Amino acid sequence: MSLSKKMGAEFFGTFWLVLGGCGSAVLAAGYPELGIGFVGVALAFGLTVLTMAYAVGHISGGHFNPAVSFGLWTAGKMETKDLIPYIIIQVIGGAAGAFILYMIASGQAGFEAGGFASNGFAELSPGKYSMTSVIIAEVVMTFMFLFIILGSTDDRAPAGFAPIAIGLGLTLIHLISIPVSNTSVNPARSTAAALFADTAALSQLWVFWVAPIAGAILAGLVWRYFSSNND
């Protein structure tokens, strides 16, 4: 598959992840009677990955996330020459999804961007968790996300079920960590939301690049041990 087709798939996958996941939080979560709540937001993020993994995963591998790309690269499942192009197009796709979401949301009378589903620590954390707590959560949750991805896509795993495991895994991660960091585990998603948030989210964005990528790289290294031929 050509790199241009792979990048197109990554663009649309990340676009949908941000539009669907963050959109559920911005547009649908806050209504007292009709709102889906944080459980619905968690499910929405999982569904975006599940649906796009089936739709375009066979084209690009279905990363939709710079941390996933770093983790797969560390595990030896991605070519070095593709890493930076994937990350660039994921950020662009995420930003495009956030832009469309902003255009929709701003059409409501009295609209204020507020946090715009962005990630943060301290005052920007939904539960006012410290930076240390947020870093630990993001490292561990991204580690587990990559571990699920690497395990479910392994040649020895049951064929055809990986998107389900990955989507449900991401849902579970959100159920655990939305109160802590509003759940990133994805630098492109964090960047996209921070660009439109009316808070200091951009100043905290570095955490949501460093922590998820660190967790993903650790998972890639650990998976190399599990997938080795040595007993």
Backbone bond lengths (Angstrom), bond angles and torsions (degrees), N, CA, C in turn:
res aa  C-N    CA-C-N  psi(-1)  N-CA   C-N-CA  omega(-1)  CA-C   N-CA-C  phi
1 M - - - 1.457 - - 1.529 109.23 -
2 S 1.328 117.13 134.72 1.455 120.80 -177.66 1.523 110.85 -69.10
3 L 1.344 115.20 154.64 1.461 120.05 179.87 1.526 110.98 -62.62
4 S 1.324 117.53 -35.97 1.462 119.71 -179.13 1.527 111.16 -63.33
5 K 1.331 117.53 -39.24 1.467 120.34 177.49 1.524 110.92 -68.94
6 K 1.324 116.17 -39.14 1.467 119.66 177.09 1.524 110.72 -61.61
7 M 1.315 116.24 -43.70 1.463 120.06 -179.28 1.530 111.27 -67.45
8 G 1.322 116.46 -36.62 1.459 119.49 175.37 1.517 111.22 -61.44
9 A 1.326 116.51 -42.34 1.462 120.72 178.51 1.520 111.18 -64.08
10 E 1.333 116.56 -41.69 1.459 120.52 178.80 1.530 111.57 -66.23
11 F 1.327 116.15 -36.55 1.459 120.12 177.62 1.525 110.43 -60.25
12 F 1.324 116.81 -52.74 1.460 120.18 -176.45 1.519 112.01 -68.87
13 G 1.343 116.54 -34.88 1.459 118.84 177.77 1.514 112.38 -64.49
14 T 1.337 117.21 -44.70 1.462 120.67 179.71 1.520 111.13 -72.16
15 F 1.322 116.40 -36.28 1.468 121.53 174.32 1.523 110.44 -55.39
16 W 1.309 116.71 -47.95 1.459 121.48 -177.72 1.526 111.39 -69.29
17 L 1.330 116.68 -37.86 1.455 120.35 178.96 1.527 110.69 -59.36
18 V 1.343 116.61 -46.62 1.458 119.98 -178.96 1.527 111.05 -71.89
19 L 1.322 117.15 -45.69 1.466 119.89 -179.17 1.523 110.81 -62.96
20 G 1.328 116.66 -44.79 1.461 120.14 -178.21 1.516 113.26 -75.43
21 G 1.326 116.45 -47.76 1.461 119.95 -177.29 1.518 112.94 -70.98
22 C 1.333 116.12 -57.60 1.466 119.66 178.89 1.526 110.43 -66.68
23 G 1.331 116.49 -34.02 1.458 119.79 178.20 1.509 112.27 -60.84
24 S 1.325 117.47 -37.57 1.461 120.36 178.71 1.523 110.59 -63.66
25 A 1.345 115.78 -35.04 1.463 119.99 179.61 1.523 111.58 -74.83
26 V 1.333 116.51 -44.12 1.462 121.11 -175.84 1.524 112.08 -74.27
27 L 1.323 117.06 -41.96 1.460 120.87 -172.32 1.527 114.55 -95.64
28 A 1.317 117.28 -30.72 1.464 118.87 -167.10 1.518 115.84 -120.47
29 A 1.322 118.57 -13.93 1.468 119.04 -171.46 1.513 114.08 -84.86
30 G 1.330 118.01 -22.24 1.447 119.63 -168.08 1.510 117.61 -93.42
31 Y 1.305 118.94 -0.94 1.462 119.72 -176.78 1.532 110.50 -83.60
32 P 1.328 118.50 126.92 1.470 121.01 -175.88 1.527 113.51 -56.29
33 E 1.339 117.00 -40.56 1.460 119.55 -174.98 1.526 112.82 -96.49
34 L 1.323 116.75 -33.84 1.460 120.24 -174.78 1.524 113.23 -108.21
35 G 1.334 117.26 -7.86 1.455 120.89 -174.40 1.520 112.68 -63.20
36 I 1.313 115.85 148.26 1.465 121.07 -177.83 1.520 111.72 -88.31
37 G 1.337 118.24 -13.23 1.459 120.65 178.70 1.509 112.63 71.67
38 F 1.334 115.87 179.13 1.458 118.05 -176.75 1.523 112.14 -72.75
39 V 1.319 117.81 -22.25 1.468 119.93 175.11 1.532 109.63 -66.86
40 G 1.334 115.60 -41.01 1.457 119.39 177.28 1.515 112.19 -66.20
41 V 1.324 116.83 -37.55 1.466 120.40 177.74 1.529 109.88 -64.62
42 A 1.310 116.63 -42.99 1.466 120.68 178.33 1.529 110.74 -58.93
43 L 1.323 115.75 -44.54 1.459 120.28 178.92 1.525 111.07 -65.25
44 A 1.332 116.81 -38.12 1.464 120.33 -179.54 1.523 111.11 -62.11
45 F 1.320 117.34 -43.94 1.470 119.55 178.30 1.533 110.50 -62.05
46 G 1.323 116.50 -42.57 1.457 119.12 178.39 1.513 112.46 -62.85
47 L 1.325 116.42 -39.23 1.468 120.56 -179.58 1.519 112.37 -68.46
48 T 1.340 117.33 -33.79 1.471 118.22 178.60 1.516 110.66 -62.48
49 V 1.326 115.86 -43.32 1.467 119.39 -179.20 1.520 110.73 -70.39
50 L 1.323 116.60 -42.44 1.466 120.15 179.79 1.532 110.94 -59.56
51 T 1.317 116.67 -48.48 1.465 119.58 -175.65 1.528 112.21 -67.53
52 M 1.324 117.38 -42.20 1.464 119.44 -178.74 1.522 112.23 -76.42
53 A 1.324 117.37 -26.82 1.464 119.20 174.58 1.528 110.30 -63.40
54 Y 1.331 116.17 -39.97 1.468 119.44 175.64 1.526 111.42 -72.02
55 A 1.347 116.29 -34.98 1.462 119.46 -175.37 1.522 112.78 -73.63
56 V 1.329 117.28 -46.21 1.478 119.47 -173.66 1.523 113.50 -131.03
57 G 1.332 117.00 4.51 1.456 119.07 179.95 1.515 113.34 -58.71
58 H 1.323 116.48 -31.73 1.462 120.26 179.69 1.527 112.12 -72.91
59 I 1.327 116.86 -11.63 1.467 120.79 178.88 1.520 111.34 -92.21
60 S 1.341 116.23 -50.34 1.466 120.05 -172.98 1.525 114.00 -113.95
61 G 1.315 117.21 -9.15 1.451 120.23 -172.70 1.517 112.26 97.73
62 G 1.343 116.81 -12.89 1.457 121.29 174.69 1.518 114.04 67.41
63 H 1.340 117.14 51.53 1.466 120.16 179.61 1.533 111.15 -79.19
64 F 1.329 117.55 -60.70 1.469 125.83 178.91 1.534 112.23 56.85
65 N 1.316 116.56 27.77 1.460 120.17 -168.97 1.533 109.29 -170.81
66 P 1.336 119.60 119.43 1.469 120.24 178.93 1.521 113.65 -58.15
67 A 1.331 117.42 -34.37 1.459 119.55 178.86 1.530 110.87 -65.03
68 V 1.327 116.66 -40.06 1.466 120.48 177.37 1.531 109.80 -62.46
69 S 1.313 116.77 -42.87 1.462 119.95 179.04 1.525 111.00 -61.79
70 F 1.331 117.05 -43.37 1.464 120.59 177.83 1.522 110.68 -62.92
71 G 1.329 116.97 -42.37 1.457 119.86 -179.29 1.515 112.84 -64.79
72 L 1.334 116.70 -43.67 1.466 120.38 178.86 1.524 110.99 -67.68
73 W 1.324 116.66 -36.43 1.464 120.75 176.45 1.529 110.43 -63.44
74 T 1.337 116.60 -42.95 1.464 120.66 179.05 1.524 111.17 -64.43
75 A 1.320 116.40 -35.50 1.466 121.21 -179.94 1.523 112.49 -78.62
76 G 1.331 116.87 -1.95 1.463 120.86 179.73 1.509 114.11 80.88
77 K 1.350 116.65 21.72 1.455 120.56 -177.39 1.527 112.56 -110.14
78 M 1.338 117.11 13.82 1.457 121.62 178.05 1.522 108.54 -146.81
79 E 1.322 116.57 138.35 1.455 120.72 179.40 1.525 110.28 -74.58
80 T 1.319 115.80 141.27 1.464 121.32 -178.38 1.524 111.97 -58.20
81 K 1.312 116.74 -37.15 1.469 120.40 -176.57 1.531 112.41 -65.39
82 D 1.315 117.38 -20.50 1.466 120.98 -178.86 1.522 112.90 -92.00
83 L 1.326 117.90 -14.75 1.467 120.97 -170.22 1.531 112.81 -61.14
84 I 1.306 117.77 -55.97 1.467 120.84 -176.83 1.531 111.61 -65.66
85 P 1.352 119.78 -45.12 1.469 118.40 175.75 1.533 113.37 -56.78
86 Y 1.324 116.98 -39.33 1.465 120.18 178.09 1.527 110.29 -61.49
87 I 1.326 116.74 -46.66 1.462 120.45 -176.57 1.531 110.60 -63.82
88 I 1.315 116.22 -43.30 1.468 120.08 -179.80 1.531 110.93 -60.91
89 I 1.326 116.82 -46.72 1.464 119.19 -176.16 1.527 111.12 -72.30
90 Q 1.328 117.42 -29.56 1.467 120.12 175.89 1.524 110.53 -65.15
91 V 1.317 117.17 -42.36 1.464 120.66 178.58 1.530 110.26 -64.68
92 I 1.330 116.31 -42.03 1.464 120.22 179.02 1.531 110.63 -65.06
93 G 1.318 116.95 -44.36 1.466 120.76 178.65 1.512 112.01 -62.01
94 G 1.332 116.56 -42.18 1.455 120.16 178.22 1.518 111.96 -63.89
95 A 1.335 115.90 -42.90 1.468 120.34 179.11 1.525 110.87 -63.47
96 A 1.332 116.82 -38.05 1.465 120.20 177.79 1.523 110.67 -64.53
97 G 1.322 116.86 -40.67 1.463 120.45 177.21 1.515 111.70 -63.16
98 A 1.346 116.69 -41.37 1.462 120.71 178.88 1.527 110.72 -67.39
99 F 1.329 117.42 -35.63 1.453 120.94 178.45 1.532 110.85 -63.78
100 I 1.325 116.76 -46.90 1.469 120.23 178.03 1.532 110.32 -61.46
101 L 1.334 115.80 -41.74 1.461 119.82 178.21 1.524 110.52 -61.33
102 Y 1.314 117.44 -43.11 1.463 121.09 179.38 1.530 110.53 -62.85
103 M 1.322 116.40 -41.79 1.464 120.02 179.60 1.524 111.22 -62.56
104 I 1.320 117.35 -38.53 1.466 120.81 177.80 1.524 110.18 -69.62
105 A 1.339 115.89 -50.74 1.466 120.31 -174.57 1.517 112.53 -64.50
106 S 1.316 117.81 -34.90 1.462 121.20 -176.77 1.523 112.67 -72.58
107 G 1.315 117.08 -7.39 1.454 120.40 176.60 1.512 113.90 -80.06
108 Q 1.331 116.68 -4.93 1.466 120.27 178.61 1.527 109.63 -87.38
109 A 1.309 116.65 137.80 1.467 121.14 178.60 1.523 110.31 -58.97
110 G 1.313 116.41 133.28 1.458 121.64 178.75 1.511 114.68 76.50
111 F 1.319 117.17 15.84 1.463 120.42 -177.55 1.524 111.84 -61.36
112 E 1.321 115.48 136.13 1.458 122.89 170.48 1.516 107.20 -133.05
113 A 1.329 117.09 131.81 1.463 120.70 -175.77 1.522 111.48 -63.43
114 G 1.321 117.53 -41.60 1.462 120.15 -178.81 1.520 110.51 55.96
115 G 1.319 115.47 -135.64 1.465 120.21 179.85 1.511 113.72 -74.40
116 F 1.320 117.77 -22.10 1.468 123.61 178.22 1.536 111.86 49.50
117 A 1.321 116.01 43.01 1.470 123.30 177.63 1.519 112.55 61.55
118 S 1.336 117.16 24.96 1.458 120.42 -179.44 1.527 110.75 -78.81
119 N 1.309 115.79 169.22 1.458 122.14 179.73 1.519 110.08 -102.19
120 G 1.328 116.37 156.51 1.450 118.46 179.31 1.507 113.32 -175.33
121 F 1.324 115.43 172.77 1.455 122.31 175.36 1.528 108.94 -127.34
122 A 1.333 115.78 170.81 1.467 122.10 -177.93 1.535 109.49 57.20
123 E 1.318 118.64 -122.18 1.455 120.72 -176.81 1.522 113.01 -67.33
124 L 1.323 117.57 -20.40 1.463 120.89 179.96 1.529 112.55 -92.82
125 S 1.306 117.29 -1.90 1.472 121.91 174.77 1.525 108.96 -83.79
126 P 1.331 118.63 134.98 1.473 119.65 178.59 1.516 113.12 -52.80
127 G 1.332 116.87 -38.96 1.455 121.27 179.53 1.509 113.54 -101.66
128 K 1.353 116.86 11.63 1.470 122.94 179.72 1.537 111.69 60.00
129 Y 1.338 115.88 40.97 1.458 120.66 178.08 1.525 110.62 -79.24
130 S 1.328 116.34 151.82 1.463 122.10 -177.64 1.523 111.25 -72.50
131 M 1.338 115.31 165.33 1.457 120.20 177.18 1.527 111.08 -59.29
132 T 1.320 117.16 -39.27 1.471 120.60 179.61 1.524 111.20 -61.44
133 S 1.337 116.17 -46.26 1.462 119.91 178.66 1.518 111.28 -60.59
134 V 1.326 116.14 -42.51 1.461 120.89 -178.87 1.526 110.70 -65.34
135 I 1.322 117.51 -43.29 1.465 120.29 179.41 1.519 110.68 -61.85
136 I 1.344 116.83 -46.17 1.466 119.82 178.80 1.521 110.70 -59.70
137 A 1.335 116.42 -46.26 1.467 120.18 -179.17 1.518 111.26 -61.25
138 E 1.320 117.49 -44.80 1.463 120.63 -176.86 1.526 111.94 -68.64
139 V 1.323 117.28 -38.82 1.469 120.23 177.45 1.524 110.35 -64.17
140 V 1.333 116.39 -49.40 1.468 120.38 -175.83 1.528 111.44 -68.75
141 M 1.321 117.55 -43.44 1.463 119.96 -178.61 1.530 111.29 -66.34
142 T 1.329 116.83 -38.37 1.467 118.15 177.76 1.522 110.55 -69.98
143 F 1.322 116.50 -37.81 1.474 120.08 174.89 1.525 110.04 -55.16
144 M 1.327 116.87 -49.82 1.458 120.02 -178.14 1.522 111.66 -66.80
145 F 1.331 116.81 -36.68 1.467 120.19 177.78 1.523 110.39 -60.45
146 L 1.327 116.43 -46.54 1.474 119.63 179.13 1.510 111.38 -67.11
147 F 1.331 116.75 -35.41 1.463 119.48 178.80 1.523 110.17 -63.22
148 I 1.329 116.45 -40.78 1.469 120.97 176.24 1.526 110.48 -63.42
149 I 1.327 116.62 -45.29 1.465 120.70 -179.60 1.521 110.98 -61.38
150 L 1.318 116.41 -49.08 1.465 120.27 -177.10 1.523 111.39 -65.22
151 G 1.326 116.68 -38.66 1.458 119.57 179.96 1.511 113.24 -71.19
152 S 1.327 116.56 -44.02 1.465 119.80 -175.70 1.523 112.90 -74.25
153 T 1.329 117.50 -21.45 1.466 120.42 178.75 1.526 112.59 -98.49
154 D 1.311 116.90 1.49 1.462 120.46 178.35 1.525 110.50 -64.23
155 D 1.313 116.01 149.67 1.474 120.60 -179.22 1.521 112.27 -59.85
156 R 1.326 116.44 -24.45 1.465 120.22 -177.92 1.519 113.08 -87.61
157 A 1.327 117.51 -7.09 1.463 121.64 -179.65 1.527 110.02 -81.91
158 P 1.345 117.87 157.78 1.464 120.64 176.73 1.527 110.66 -56.87
159 A 1.308 116.88 132.28 1.466 121.26 -175.41 1.526 111.45 -74.49
160 G 1.329 115.59 140.85 1.450 121.48 171.85 1.514 116.56 89.78
161 F 1.338 116.88 -7.08 1.466 119.52 -175.42 1.522 113.37 -104.76
162 A 1.321 117.86 -3.30 1.465 120.69 -175.38 1.532 112.98 -55.99
163 P 1.348 119.56 -46.60 1.470 117.72 -179.30 1.521 113.84 -58.92
164 I 1.326 117.27 -32.74 1.460 120.33 179.12 1.521 110.04 -67.41
165 A 1.331 116.69 -47.42 1.461 120.54 179.09 1.522 111.12 -62.05
166 I 1.329 116.31 -41.73 1.463 120.49 -178.69 1.523 110.83 -67.84
167 G 1.331 117.45 -44.70 1.453 121.04 179.34 1.516 112.36 -63.32
168 L 1.333 117.07 -43.66 1.464 120.27 178.10 1.524 110.94 -68.55
169 G 1.328 116.54 -34.98 1.460 120.37 176.80 1.516 110.99 -61.96
170 L 1.339 116.75 -43.33 1.462 120.22 179.42 1.534 110.63 -67.57
171 T 1.324 116.98 -35.89 1.464 120.06 175.30 1.514 110.82 -60.57
172 L 1.314 117.20 -47.44 1.462 121.56 179.86 1.527 111.14 -61.48
173 I 1.320 116.27 -41.77 1.467 120.41 178.58 1.526 110.62 -59.06
174 H 1.327 116.85 -41.95 1.464 120.18 178.16 1.526 111.47 -67.17
175 L 1.318 117.62 -38.53 1.463 120.08 178.54 1.528 111.28 -61.22
176 I 1.326 115.97 -33.21 1.460 120.45 179.67 1.526 111.58 -78.07
177 S 1.324 116.91 -44.94 1.468 119.00 -163.34 1.524 116.93 -111.93
178 I 1.323 119.46 0.08 1.468 119.16 174.29 1.535 111.32 -55.10
179 P 1.338 119.50 -44.67 1.467 118.08 -179.90 1.529 113.52 -64.38
180 V 1.322 117.19 -23.74 1.464 121.05 -175.44 1.522 111.70 -83.51
181 S 1.332 116.55 -56.89 1.468 120.42 -173.14 1.523 113.05 -127.68
182 N 1.323 116.53 3.66 1.462 123.32 -168.29 1.517 110.82 67.61
183 T 1.293 116.45 13.41 1.471 127.19 176.17 1.518 114.10 56.43
184 S 1.314 114.11 111.24 1.464 120.27 171.66 1.526 108.83 -103.96
185 V 1.308 117.23 -79.04 1.471 126.73 -168.73 1.533 110.76 47.90
186 N 1.336 116.45 19.29 1.461 121.52 -175.28 1.525 109.40 -159.10
187 P 1.338 118.01 101.40 1.464 120.61 -178.77 1.526 114.33 -59.37
188 A 1.325 118.28 -32.30 1.468 120.29 179.80 1.521 110.33 -68.47
189 R 1.311 117.41 -41.27 1.468 121.72 177.19 1.522 110.39 -63.25
190 S 1.336 117.12 -42.54 1.458 121.03 179.95 1.522 111.70 -65.46
191 T 1.324 116.22 -42.19 1.461 120.72 179.53 1.522 110.54 -63.45
192 A 1.315 116.46 -44.52 1.467 121.31 -177.68 1.523 111.24 -59.17
193 A 1.332 116.96 -47.58 1.464 120.22 -178.51 1.524 111.69 -69.09
194 A 1.333 116.58 -39.53 1.467 120.48 -178.15 1.521 112.12 -63.63
195 L 1.325 116.99 -30.78 1.461 120.98 -179.46 1.527 112.19 -61.24
196 F 1.327 117.37 -28.44 1.457 121.30 -174.66 1.525 113.31 -112.84
197 A 1.327 117.52 -2.90 1.459 120.96 -179.15 1.525 110.81 -74.18
198 D 1.305 114.60 144.03 1.464 120.51 177.55 1.529 109.26 -98.18
199 T 1.332 114.80 50.66 1.464 122.31 -179.94 1.532 107.58 -141.49
200 A 1.329 115.60 -169.73 1.469 120.77 177.41 1.523 111.41 -89.65
201 A 1.324 117.56 26.91 1.465 120.98 -175.56 1.531 112.63 -58.17
202 L 1.320 117.53 -36.91 1.472 119.86 -179.88 1.517 111.85 -62.20
203 S 1.320 117.71 -34.56 1.460 120.71 -178.79 1.528 111.72 -70.46
204 Q 1.326 117.23 -21.51 1.467 121.43 178.49 1.523 112.63 -100.63
205 L 1.311 116.70 1.42 1.463 120.89 -172.59 1.519 112.98 -61.55
206 W 1.334 117.46 -30.05 1.462 120.59 -177.62 1.536 111.65 -55.79
207 V 1.345 116.24 -35.72 1.468 120.09 179.90 1.523 110.65 -61.15
208 F 1.332 116.05 -35.72 1.464 120.80 -174.34 1.532 112.40 -89.98
209 W 1.307 115.64 6.95 1.464 122.47 163.52 1.527 109.51 -102.80
210 V 1.318 116.08 -49.94 1.465 120.58 -174.04 1.522 112.15 -66.48
211 A 1.332 117.37 -50.36 1.469 120.31 -174.20 1.533 113.04 -65.87
212 P 1.348 119.61 -49.10 1.466 118.00 178.48 1.530 113.63 -62.54
213 I 1.327 117.49 -40.05 1.463 119.96 -179.81 1.524 110.43 -66.51
214 A 1.339 117.30 -39.30 1.467 120.28 177.07 1.526 110.79 -61.62
215 G 1.335 116.70 -45.26 1.458 120.20 178.53 1.510 112.60 -62.86
216 A 1.333 116.25 -38.82 1.462 120.75 -179.54 1.527 111.46 -67.89
217 I 1.323 116.85 -41.82 1.463 120.47 178.95 1.522 110.39 -64.70
218 L 1.318 117.33 -41.26 1.468 120.35 176.35 1.524 111.28 -59.79
219 A 1.329 116.55 -42.22 1.463 120.22 178.76 1.522 111.25 -63.57
220 G 1.333 116.34 -40.56 1.461 119.83 178.25 1.518 111.94 -61.76
221 L 1.329 115.79 -40.15 1.469 119.95 179.47 1.524 111.13 -67.77
222 V 1.330 116.33 -42.81 1.468 119.94 179.00 1.524 110.25 -65.36
223 W 1.339 117.27 -39.53 1.459 119.39 -179.15 1.519 111.73 -65.76
224 R 1.313 117.01 -30.89 1.473 119.61 175.79 1.531 110.02 -58.00
225 Y 1.324 117.18 -37.84 1.461 120.66 177.61 1.527 110.73 -66.51
226 F 1.326 117.11 -46.69 1.461 120.57 -178.21 1.534 112.17 -66.20
227 S 1.322 117.06 -31.65 1.454 119.40 -176.80 1.521 113.35 -92.68
228 S 1.331 116.82 -0.03 1.465 119.46 179.23 1.520 109.90 -70.74
229 N 1.310 115.38 159.49 1.468 120.79 -179.20 1.511 113.11 -84.35
230 N 1.350 115.85 -5.09 1.446 119.19 -178.99 1.527 110.43 -81.19
231 D 1.325 116.76 136.56 1.459 120.89 178.10 1.526 110.31 -75.96
